[in-house]
Amino acid sequence: MRSKIMLGFAVCAGLFLCGQNVQASRAQGTDLSRYQGYTAVKGQASDEFAISQIGGINSGGIYTQATYQSQVATGIAQGLRMHTYIWYQVGSDIFKAKQCMDYFLPRIQTPKNSIVALDYEDGASCDQSANTDAIIYGMRRIKQSGYTPIYYSYKPYTLLHVDYKRILAEFPNSLWIAAYKDYSVTTTPDYAYFPSMDGVAQWQFTSCYRAGGLDGNVDLTGITDSGYKNGNPEKPETHTPAVDAGIKADNTPKRDISVGYTVKVNYSASRWTTGQYIPSFIKGNSYKVIQVSGNKVLLDGVMSWINKSDVEILQATAPVQSNNSSYYTVRYGDTLGGIAYRYGTTWQNLQALNGLSNPNWVYPGQRLKVTVNGYAQRAYTVRRGDTLSGISARLGVSVGHLVQVNRIGNPNRIYIGQRLVY
């Protein structure tokens, strides 16, 4: 999630679990947005679930996450129970809440009964009761659509802006609360810093689940089993295109890997087929297969051969397409910056993508290309003193992702003025 919870917040939250049996599940997992890329990532090898952002609503209106469906598919392929969350910056505005639910609920790609969480951590009004009405409205719509509604935020924000007892009266054990001990890499929750509240089903206990940053969550009640038979991601209660693609990938034997498949390099892999050591930044990242020869495959971007036994299949078909439209029709009052924000890109990228000589010259009815191959395109121009690792940290993506999408043969060779897509 976007919010960062300070140590003091966690301490003030209380040191003991209140009315909560934390022995119920304790499965751990992550939450993901576009910053993690198109492949679901694990923080720890033992992770059992992930919650992917489909998009949301903010002061600029509805926006989507091009990474959502692909994350769901590749998460299922890795054995994760996949769920959904929505950025819910509606304040107390029921009209915005309805607009958000009308748009996103038909587009959910996780199974029926899976979690659909409302991320409410910004934009609250001064009217606590009206804020709570807007949240309950959204949760009712989620439940009516056949999903498991939960509320995400952190304790101080909730106590100030929301009557969470009203939420629990209608939706027991439906809170997902964030509170961090500190910002050190933390792989397991320290229950001395649990945000003591009634009804906490899930706790986000760190934003540093691994080096480089990733949210870590613990399921306290078994709520992440929702939508999955006996908690098995291969046996969801219902199917969607993204889930079906993930199950197909998981069930495809490695001997059947073909050109066009997406695979992940296993952490246990040690050498390319040429005998050279595989760099650590390659491991755990996903790559397209561009050639197959016997028991080895050639990976796009790194242009290296690897044994089929050293990879894991993430997508056995073409990537699941996002619901994003490739084009946007300009409406009255639109600006290029506002359109770019909605699609998770920059106005400079849209200007270049559409060949606009002046970014201020957009007009109602104009048709703008907003995505490339279904995904919003973002780019960074290399400056003096930059390194690929430094750029990856600044952009919130992995070195391996930059290497892959920019087809970089040697990650130590980048140059001033080079344009890196991320």
C-alpha positions in Angstrom: 0.0 0.0 0.0 1.1 3.6 -0.4 0.9 4.6 3.2 3.9 4.3 5.5 3.0 3.6 9.2 5.3 5.0 11.8 6.7 3.1 14.7 4.9 5.3 17.2 1.6 4.5 15.6 2.2 0.8 16.2 3.2 1.2 19.8 0.2 3.4 20.5 -2.0 0.8 19.0 -1.5 -1.5 21.9 0.7 -4.5 22.6 -1.9 -7.3 23.0 -4.4 -8.9 20.7 -7.9 -8.0 21.7 -10.6 -10.6 21.2 -8.6 -12.2 18.4 -7.3 -15.8 18.0 -4.1 -15.3 16.0 -3.4 -19.0 15.9 -6.3 -19.5 13.4 -4.1 -19.1 10.2 -0.9 -17.1 10.3 -0.4 -17.7 6.6 1.8 -14.9 5.1 1.7 -13.1 1.8 2.1 -9.8 0.0 0.0 -7.0 -1.6 0.9 -5.9 -5.1 0.4 -2.9 -7.3 2.0 -1.7 -10.6 5.3 -1.0 -8.9 5.9 -4.8 -8.7 5.5 -5.2 -12.5 3.4 -7.7 -14.5 4.4 -10.8 -12.6 3.2 -11.6 -9.0 6.2 -11.6 -6.7 6.7 -13.4 -3.4 8.4 -11.8 -0.4 9.3 -15.2 1.0 9.3 -18.7 -0.6 6.6 -19.8 1.9 4.1 -17.1 1.0 0.6 -18.5 0.4 -1.4 -15.5 -0.9 -1.2 -12.1 -2.6 -3.6 -9.2 -3.0 -3.3 -7.3 -6.3 -4.5 -3.8 -7.0 -7.0 -3.6 -9.8 -7.0 0.2 -9.7 -9.2 2.7 -7.8 -10.6 6.2 -7.6 -9.0 9.4 -6.4 -9.3 13.1 -6.9 -8.6 12.6 -10.6 -11.3 10.0 -11.1 -11.2 6.3 -12.0 -7.8 4.8 -12.8 -6.7 1.2 -13.6 -3.6 -0.9 -13.0 -2.4 -2.6 -16.2 -0.6 -5.1 -14.1 -3.6 -6.5 -12.3 -4.8 -9.5 -14.5 -1.2 -10.6 -15.3 -0.4 -10.6 -11.6 -3.4 -12.7 -10.8 -2.5 -15.2 -13.5 1.2 -15.5 -12.6 0.3 -15.6 -8.9 -2.0 -18.6 -9.4 0.8 -20.2 -11.5 3.1 -19.9 -8.4 0.6 -21.5 -6.1 -0.7 -18.2 -4.5 -4.3 -17.6 -3.4 -4.9 -14.3 -5.3 -7.2 -11.6 -4.1 -8.1 -8.0 -5.1 -7.9 -4.5 -3.6 -9.3 -1.2 -4.8 -7.9 2.3 -3.9 -11.0 3.9 -2.4 -10.4 7.6 -2.0 -14.1 8.5 -1.9 -14.1 10.4 1.4 -17.8 10.6 2.2 -19.1 10.8 -1.4 -21.6 8.1 -2.1 -21.7 9.1 -5.7 -18.0 8.5 -6.1 -18.4 5.2 -4.2 -21.1 4.1 -6.6 -19.0 5.1 -9.6 -16.0 3.1 -8.2 -18.1 0.0 -7.5 -20.0 0.1 -10.8 -16.7 0.3 -12.7 -14.5 -2.3 -10.9 -16.9 -5.0 -9.6 -17.6 -6.4 -13.1 -13.8 -6.5 -13.8 -12.7 -8.6 -10.8 -10.5 -11.4 -12.0 -10.1 -13.3 -8.7 -12.7 -16.1 -7.8 -16.1 -15.4 -6.3 -15.8 -15.2 -2.5 -12.2 -14.1 -2.7 -11.3 -10.9 -0.9 -12.0 -7.5 -2.4 -10.5 -4.9 -0.1 -11.2 -1.2 0.0 -8.0 0.7 0.6 -9.2 3.8 2.6 -6.2 5.8 3.7 -6.6 9.2 2.1 -9.2 11.8 1.3 -11.5 11.3 4.3 -13.9 14.1 5.1 -14.4 15.7 8.5 -17.7 13.8 8.9 -16.9 10.4 10.5 -20.4 9.1 10.1 -20.6 10.0 6.4 -17.1 8.5 5.8 -18.3 5.2 7.4 -21.5 5.3 5.3 -19.4 5.4 2.1 -17.2 2.5 3.3 -20.2 0.4 4.3 -21.9 1.2 0.9 -18.8 -0.2 -0.9 -18.6 -3.3 1.3 -22.2 -4.1 0.8 -21.8 -3.8 -3.0 -18.8 -6.2 -2.8 -20.8 -8.7 -0.8 -23.8 -8.5 -3.1 -21.4 -9.2 -6.0 -20.3 -12.5 -4.3 -17.0 -11.4 -2.9 -15.6 -11.1 0.7 -15.4 -7.4 1.6 -12.6 -6.1 3.9 -11.5 -2.7 4.9 -7.8 -1.7 4.7 -6.2 1.2 6.6 -4.1 1.9 9.6 -5.3 2.4 13.2 -4.8 6.1 13.8 -6.4 7.1 10.5 -9.3 4.7 11.2 -9.9 6.0 14.7 -9.9 9.6 13.5 -12.0 9.3 10.5 -14.1 6.0 10.6 -16.5 4.4 13.1 -15.1 1.0 12.6 -17.4 -0.6 15.1 -20.2 0.1 12.7 -18.3 -1.8 10.0 -17.8 -4.7 12.3 -21.4 -4.8 13.3 -22.3 -5.6 9.7 -19.1 -7.3 8.6 -17.4 -9.1 11.6 -13.7 -9.7 11.4 -13.3 -7.6 8.2 -10.4 -5.3 9.1 -7.0 -5.4 7.4 -4.8 -3.0 9.5 -1.3 -1.8 8.9 1.2 -1.1 11.7 4.9 -1.5 11.4 7.5 -2.0 14.2 10.2 -0.2 12.1 11.6 -0.1 8.6 14.1 -2.9 8.9 13.7 -6.0 6.7 11.1 -8.1 8.6 10.1 -11.5 7.4 7.9 -12.6 10.3 5.4 -10.5 12.4 6.4 -9.4 15.9 3.1 -9.7 17.8 4.3 -7.3 20.5 3.4 -4.6 17.9 0.0 -5.9 16.8 -2.5 -3.0 16.4 -4.9 -4.1 19.1 -8.4 -3.7 17.7 -11.5 -5.9 17.5 -12.1 -7.6 14.2 -8.6 -7.6 12.6 -8.6 -10.5 10.1 -5.3 -9.5 8.5 -2.3 -7.5 9.7 0.2 -5.7 7.4 3.2 -5.9 9.6 5.9 -4.5 7.5 6.6 -2.5 4.3 10.1 -4.1 4.2 9.2 -7.7 3.8 12.4 -8.1 1.7 15.3 -5.9 0.8 14.2 -3.2 -1.5 10.8 -3.0 0.0 7.6 -5.0 -0.3 4.5 -5.2 2.0 4.3 -8.3 4.2 0.9 -9.4 5.6 -0.2 -12.2 8.0 -3.7 -13.8 7.8 -5.0 -14.2 11.4 -8.3 -15.8 10.7 -8.0 -17.9 7.5 -9.8 -15.2 5.5 -7.3 -15.6 2.6 -8.7 -19.1 2.0 -12.0 -17.4 0.9 -12.7 -18.3 -2.7 -10.4 -21.3 -2.7 -11.3 -24.9 -1.9 -9.4 -25.9 1.2 -7.0 -23.0 0.5 -5.8 -24.6 -2.7 -5.2 -22.0 -5.5 -5.6 -24.7 -8.1 -9.2 -25.3 -6.9 -10.9 -21.9 -6.8 -14.7 -21.8 -6.2 -15.2 -20.1 -9.6 -13.0 -19.5 -12.6 -12.0 -16.3 -14.5 -9.7 -15.9 -17.5 -6.8 -14.8 -15.3 -7.2 -17.7 -12.9 -7.6 -20.2 -15.7 -4.4 -18.9 -17.4 -2.6 -19.4 -14.1 -3.9 -22.9 -13.5 -2.9 -23.9 -17.1 0.6 -22.6 -16.6 0.9 -24.4 -13.3 -0.3 -27.7 -14.8 1.9 -27.5 -18.0 4.9 -29.8 -17.9 8.3 -28.1 -18.3 9.0 -30.3 -21.3 6.2 -28.5 -23.1 7.6 -25.0 -22.8 7.3 -23.2 -26.1 8.2 -19.9 -27.7 6.1 -17.1 -26.2 5.8 -18.7 -22.7 6.7 -16.5 -19.7 9.0 -18.2 -17.2 10.7 -17.3 -14.0 14.3 -18.2 -13.3 14.4 -20.3 -10.1 16.5 -19.1 -7.2 18.1 -22.5 -7.1 19.4 -22.1 -10.6 23.2 -21.7 -10.6 24.6 -21.7 -14.2 23.5 -20.9 -17.8 23.8 -23.9 -20.2 27.1 -22.3 -21.3 28.5 -23.0 -17.8 28.6 -19.3 -16.7 27.2 -18.4 -13.3 23.7 -16.8 -13.4 23.8 -13.4 -11.7 21.6 -13.1 -8.6 19.6 -10.2 -10.0 18.3 -12.5 -12.8 16.9 -15.0 -10.3 13.2 -14.7 -9.4 12.5 -12.5 -12.4 10.3 -13.4 -15.4 11.3 -13.5 -19.0 9.8 -14.4 -22.4 11.1 -17.6 -24.1 12.2 -16.7 -27.6 13.8 -20.0 -28.7 13.6 -23.6 -27.6 16.3 -26.3 -28.3 15.8 -29.6 -26.7 15.9 -29.2 -22.9 17.0 -25.6 -23.0 15.3 -22.3 -23.7 16.6 -18.8 -24.7 15.4 -15.9 -22.5 14.5 -12.6 -24.1 16.3 -9.5 -22.7 19.2 -11.4 -21.2 19.7 -13.5 -24.4 21.0 -16.5 -22.5 20.2 -20.2 -22.6 19.0 -22.0 -19.5 17.8 -25.5 -18.8 14.1 -26.0 -18.6 14.6 -27.6 -15.2 15.8 -24.2 -13.9 12.7 -22.2 -14.7 9.1 -22.1 -13.6 6.2 -21.6 -16.0 4.2 -18.4 -15.2 2.2 -18.0 -18.4 1.6 -20.8 -21.0 -0.5 -18.5 -23.3 -0.4 -14.9 -24.4 -0.6 -12.6 -21.3 -4.1 -11.9 -20.1 -5.1 -8.5 -21.4 -5.9 -5.7 -19.1 -9.3 -4.1 -19.3 -7.5 -0.8 -20.1 -8.5 0.7 -23.4 -5.6 1.4 -25.7 -7.2 4.8 -26.5 -8.9 7.5 -24.5 -11.3 10.1 -25.9 -10.7 13.5 -24.4 -13.6 15.1 -22.5 -14.4 18.6 -21.6 -12.1 19.8 -18.8 -9.4 17.1 -19.4 -5.7 17.9 -19.2 -2.9 15.7 -20.5 -1.6 15.5 -17.0 -4.9 14.3 -15.6 -5.3 11.7 -18.3 -1.7 10.5 -17.7 -2.3 10.2 -13.9 -5.5 8.1 -14.6 -3.4 5.6 -16.7 -0.4 5.5 -14.3 2.0 7.2 -16.7 3.3 10.7 -17.3 2.2 13.6 -19.6 5.6 13.5 -21.3 5.0 9.9 -22.3 1.6 10.6 -23.6 2.9 13.6 -25.5 5.6 11.4 -27.2 3.2 8.5 -27.7 0.8 10.8 -29.6 3.3 13.1 -31.3 1.8 16.2 -29.7 3.8 19.3 -30.4 2.2 21.2 -27.4 1.0 19.2 -24.4 -1.6 22.0 -23.6 -3.3 21.5 -26.9 -5.9 18.7 -26.3 -9.5 19.1 -27.1 -12.8 17.3 -26.4 -13.3 14.4 -28.8 -9.6 14.0 -29.5 -8.6 10.3 -29.5 -5.3 9.7 -27.6 -3.3 6.5 -27.5 -2.7 5.8 -23.8 -1.1 2.4 -23.8 1.4 0.3 -25.7 0.4 -3.4 -26.2 -2.3 -2.9 -23.5 0.1 -1.4 -20.9 0.8 2.2 -20.0 4.3 3.1 -21.0 6.6 4.9 -18.7 10.2 5.9 -19.3 13.3 7.2 -17.6 16.2 9.0 -19.3 19.7 8.0 -17.9 21.7 10.9 -16.4 25.3 11.3 -15.5 26.3 9.2 -12.6 23.3 6.8 -12.8 23.6 3.1 -12.3 21.0 0.5 -13.1 20.6 -0.5 -9.5 20.2 3.2 -8.5 17.6 3.8 -11.2 15.7 0.6 -10.2 15.6 1.8 -6.5 14.4 5.3 -7.6 11.6 3.8 -9.8 10.6 1.1 -7.5 11.2 -1.8 -9.9 13.8 -4.5 -10.0 17.1 -4.4 -11.9 15.9 -7.6 -13.6 12.7 -5.9 -14.8 14.7 -3.1 -16.4 17.1 -5.6 -18.0 14.2 -7.6 -19.4 11.9 -4.8 -20.8 14.8 -2.8 -22.3 16.7 -5.8 -23.7 19.9 -4.9 -21.9 22.6 -7.3 -22.6 25.1 -6.0 -20.0 23.5 -4.3 -17.0 26.8 -2.5 -16.3 26.6 -0.7 -19.7 24.1 2.1 -19.8 24.8 5.5 -21.2 23.7 9.1 -20.6 20.6 9.9 -22.6 19.5 6.3 -22.9 15.7 5.9 -22.5 14.7 3.1 -20.2 11.0 1.9 -20.3 9.7 0.6 -17.0 
